[in-house]
Amino acid sequence: MSDASGAAVTAPAAEPAPRTDRLELLQQLNGATVGVVHKARNPKLNRTLVLRQLQVPEWLDDVDELIKRILAEARAASALDHPNIARLYTGGYKGFTVFLTSEFAEGTNIKQFAASRNLGIADLIALGRQLCAALDCAHEKNVMHYALNPANLKVTSEGALKVLDFGLLRDKQLYSPTPAKRLESEHYLSPEQLKGKPITRASNLFSAATILYELFTTRNPFAGKHLGEVDRNIAEIDPSPANIAHARVPEAVSRVLMKALAKNPQARFQTGAEFATALEEAFNGSPGRSAAAAKLPPSAAKPNGTEATPAKELSSAPMKPAAAPAQTAAARPANNMVTMPATNASPQAPKAPTTTTTPTTTKLMVVRSRPASAPTSKMPAKILAQWKLVGGIIAALFVVSAVAISLNHRSKIAAAAPEISRPEQTAVQGEKQTESTTPLPSGVAEPQTVVSLREVQPRGGRVKTARGGTAAAPAAVAEGQLFVSSEPAGASITIEGKSLDSWKTPQTLGSLAPGVYQVTLSKAGYASETRSIEVTSGNRAALDVKLSPTKATLNVGGTPTGARILIDGKETGKFTPAEFALDPATHTVTLRKEGYFDSSTNLKLAAGQSMSYAPSMTAAGRTDNIKVVGGFKKLFGGGSSEGMSRMEFKTEPKGAEVEINGTTLPKTTPFEVQLEPGNYEITLQKEGYKPVHKSVTTQANQKLKIEQTLSQ
């Protein structure tokens, strides 16, 4: 044994507990899925800690690289210093054994703590805030948690949360839980983890939301009887709202949880603080801005519920030339500010008790601030009448000016485009227009944005008028628009050799000078199409093109989801379900997922054809716990044989190697092994003889005999 720094360890028989140069091992902790974990004590520092030993398989080709990755992840996590994170102290290795020491957290896991204390929603949200704070601290240093679940969350008797196992790399060569343990932890994975994608902040927050959902409702949102069902629930099925799963969960809190459990990482909360705040505000029943407004005095709120501007900031504003009914000191609010209800205020908006109403044409008027004790004087009626007269004259002048400007503008447009004789074809200069002489294709929706193309000129530089004649392009000629659509949508648009990444069908191209344009549409998997289209003055032309496919479409699915997809023996980087655009040919499609046999087939695809491939993959039996049976029917390594199956191998000649599900056994025939019930692919091979392949399925407490004569 070695300590965390890699020093060799001996355990004298005289000592009551094994010791290292620096550590005394107190007891082995159960439930570890990565390595062996001991509770230990550092006598020099008189500190209790956790010692974890990871045995890295030395037969791996990249064993040195794996050890470096383990220590690099641990080194990054050792920088985390937060009251809700169990500190990682030291790390090292000797040979192929890695040692990590970390803080020992007293307490029980979060599920046991919540059940024993019968915690309410408010207390659980408080624990959730501690969890979110720990995740934010780690994420700021680009440290992710590889297996966030309730077992890794300890709560002390005082209610302080500790997140364990930050910096513990979960590699398939190290992570070997029992089927029951794997099923227990599978419920807390995110959809992207099931698909083999890198773990991100959003992944950790999804796991945190799953834990909180379970604490709130006492049931897991993705519960299933087996791994395939759990994986499908996580990747494809939206869970029942928390308020449906348990009546004590408020509907507002349930909505927050559902957002945090969105399948799309971008649709979730992006930080733990954002998630925790949303939970608290939902539970309290009012957002922060409403709580702030509630602290204001009644006269400081506007009728629409927003915060009013303080009176002393408005007191310097000039008096508006609009009359308002005089108020007495008794009727005026204490802050000397008069607020008027907006004419479009909603019926539900709260009304200030001291509000004075005016006709709907009157705008908000603020009275100058004055001391509350100052007497209120009324404005003389004569002055009021004068102000009313002045205001009326100004309003009349404004209306007359606006009408004159509008008429003048319309006359200029009519002079610039005399060819348009029909009144319904009125053209508006610039990027707006009211009518189109060419209707849109049936079933095509017009986008709201219009792309300006003033720099694009028609072919030949000539202008087409609405009547079909040609003339030199005058500066004042009204521009036109072109609506471009395609089937399928999303094709790139090139007009007169110019294009941008944002020009995708359907798209409206505006500010085009009248003339004939050449438009090319292109999309991956389809043949490019080029069309000539005429745009006339002040009108909109429409172009709709059906693209011809040059590739076939292949949809790859199957159960379970998250299988790696290989096409023609090459990794695609995608996981099921996924869609591919492939050249017309015969392709070999292979699905590969840990714990399952490969599923492979040949598919012949034609141009434009759409095909689906969705096999049910066969689960492979475990090979990490195969035990060889000795001559006296005792198992090497011990262990119970209840519920296991046996397999006896004999070959002629003897001495053949046996490979089970890709794992070569350490003995040669004849011999007998004990293994779990399941599906197995077996290969018998001996130098100088042809290999033999067999597929077998074993049942509990069943014994199979495999006898084979090898041929040269």
Residue, then its C-alpha position, 0 to 999 in steps of 0.5 A: m500500500s502507499d500513501a497519497s504521495g506515492a510512498a511505499v507502505t508497510a503494515p506492522a502486525a503489532e499495530p491495531a490498524p494498518r498505518t502508512d508513513r503519514l496515514e492510519l487507515l481506520q475503516q473501509l467505506n462501502g459504496a465506492t464505485v471508483g477504487v477502494v475508499h478508506k476513512a483514515r487519519n493523519p497522526k501528524l496533523n490529527r486530521t481525519l480524511v478519506l484515502r482513495q486508491l485507484q488501480v489503473p489496468e496496466w494492460l491498457d495501451d494508454v495507461d500512462e496517459l490515463i494516469k496523467r488525466i486522473l491527476a490533472e483532473a484532481r489537480a484542477a479540483s484541488a484549487l476549489d475552496h468553498p464551504n459546500i465542497a469537500r476539499l481535495y488535499t493531495g494526489g499521487y501514484k506509484g506503479f499503476t496505483v493512484f492515491l487521492t486524499s480528501e476532506f472527510a465529511e461527517g453526516t448523511n446523504i441528502k436523501q436520508f437527511a431530508a427523510s429523517r428531518n421531514l423537511g419542507i419545500a423551503d428547507l429543501i430549497a435552502l439545501g438546493r441553494q448551497l448545492c448551486a453555490a458549490l457548482d457555480c464555484a467549481h464551474e468558474k474554475n472549469v471543474m465539472h462533476y462527473a457523477l452528481n447524485p444524492a450519494n455524493l451530497k452529505v449534510t451535517s447535523e447543522g444542515a451544512l451541505k458538502v459536495l463530494d468527489f469533485g475531481l474524480l475522473r469517471d473513466k470506463q476503465l475505472y468505473s465498474p459498478t454492480p448492475a444494481k449500483r449502476l441502475e441507482s446512479e443512472h437516474y441522475l445523468s443528463p441527456e448529453q451524458l447518455k449521448g457521450k458528449p462532454i459534461t458541461r455546466a448545464s449537465n451538472l445543473f440538470s443533475a442538480a434539478t433531478i435531485l431537487y425534484e426527487l427531494f420535493t416529490t419523493r420520486n425520481p422524475f426518470a424512474g424505470k425498471h431497467l437501464g434502457e427504460v431509464d435512459r429513454n426517460i432521460a433522453e426522450i420523455d418529459p417528466s410529470p410536473a412536480n406539482i402533479a407528482h406531489a401536491r405540496v409542490p407549488e405550481a410556480v416551483s414546478r415550472v422552474l424545475m421543468k425548465a431546469l430539466a429541459k432536454n436542450p441544454q440551452a433552454r435550462f438555467q445557465t448558472g446555479a445562482e439563477f436556478a436557486t433564485a428562480l426557485e426562491e422567488a417562485f416559492n415566495g410567490s412574488p418576484g424581486r421587483s414586486a417585493a421592492a415595490a411593496k416597500l414603497p409608500p402607497s403614493a409612490a406607486k404608479p397606477n400600472g404597478t411600476e415604481a414612480t419617479p420621486a417628486k423632488e426629481l420632477s419638481s424642477a420640470p417646467m409646468k406643462p401648458a395643460a390645465a388640471p383641476a385644482q387640489t386642496a392640501a387635504a386631497r394632495p398626497a404627502n409627497n406633493m406629487v399628483t399621478m394620473p392613471a394611464t389611458n391604456a392601463s389594464p383593469q387589474a392595475p392597482k390604483a393609488p388612493t390619492t389619484t386625481t382623474t382628468p379627461t383622456t386627452t390630458k397627459l401626466m402633469v407633475v405639480r412642483s414640490r412644496p413643503a407639506s405645511a405650505p398652503t395650496s393656492k388656486m390658479p385664477a380662472k382668467i389665467l386658466a382660460q388664457w392657457k387653454l386658448v394658447g394650447g388650442i392654437i398650438a394644437a391646431l397649428f400642429v395638425v395643419s402642418a402635419v397634413a401639409i407635409s403628408l400631402n407634399h410627400r405623396s405628390k413627390i412620390a407620384a411624380a417620381a413614378p408616373e407609369i404606375s396608373r393603378p391606385e392599388q399599386t402605390a409604391v413606397q420608396g426605401e425598404k417598405q411597400t404596401e402591395s405586391t403584384t405577384p402573390l406568394p406561393s401557396g403554403v409559403a409563409e413570408p418572413q418578417t425581416v427584409v434584407s436590403l440589397r441596394e448594392v446589387q444591380p440587375r443584369g445590363g444595368r437597365v431598368k424595367t418599368a411596370r409597363g414592360g418598357t426600358a429606360a435609363a435608371p433614374a434616381a427616384v424610381a421606386e425599388g422593388q422586392l423579391f421573395v425567395s422560397s424553396e422546398p426544402a427550406g434553408a437553401s443558400i441564396t446567391i443573387e448576381g454572384k453575391s451572397l451572405d451566410s444569413w441569406k437562407t430561404p424563405q427570405t425577402l430581398g428588398s431595395l432592389a432596382p427594377g431589372v432582371y436578376q439571376v438567382t441561384l439556390s444551393k443546399a447540401g445534398y441537393a443540386s443547385e438551381t439557377r433562375s432568372i426573375e424580373v423585379t418591377s418598379g414598386n412591386r414584389a416578385a416571388l420565386d419558389v424552387k423545388l430542389s432535386p436531391t443528390k443524396a439519400t437521407l438515413n435516419v439511425g435510431g434504435t434502443p437503447t439510445g446513445a449508441r455510437i454510429l459508425i458508417d463504412g467503418k468510420e466514426t461519425g461522431k454522432f450518437t443515436p438517434a441521428e440523421f445523415a445525408l449520404d451518397p447513393a451507394t451501399h453503406t455499412v452502418t454499425l451501432r456500438k454501445e458499452g454493455y451491448f453487442d455491436s449491431s451492423t447491417n448493409l444498406k443500399l441507398a438511392a438518390g433522394q431516398s429516405m431510409s430508417y435503421a433502428p435495431s434493438m441492441t442485445a445486452a452483453g453479459r459482464t466479463d469483469n467478474i468471471k471466475v475460474v473454477g478450480g479442481f476442488k470446485k472452489l472459486f478463485g477469489g471466493g464469492s457466492s455462486e447463487g444465481m450464477s451460471r457455469m460454462e465448461f470448455k473442452t477442445e480437441p486438441k487441448g490448450a486452446e485460448v477462450e475469448i468471451n465478449g472480447t476478453t481473453l481468459p487466463k487459462t487454456t482448455p479444458f477448464e470451467v468458469q462461473l459467470e453471470p447469466g446473459n448473452y456471450e460471444i465466445t471464440l476458441q482459437k489455437e495456433g495452427y487451427k481455424p478459430v471457432h465462434k459461438s453465441v450462447t445465452t445462459q440462465a441463472n444456475q445453469k451449466l453449459k458444456i462447450e466441446q469443440t474439435l478444432s480443424q486446421 
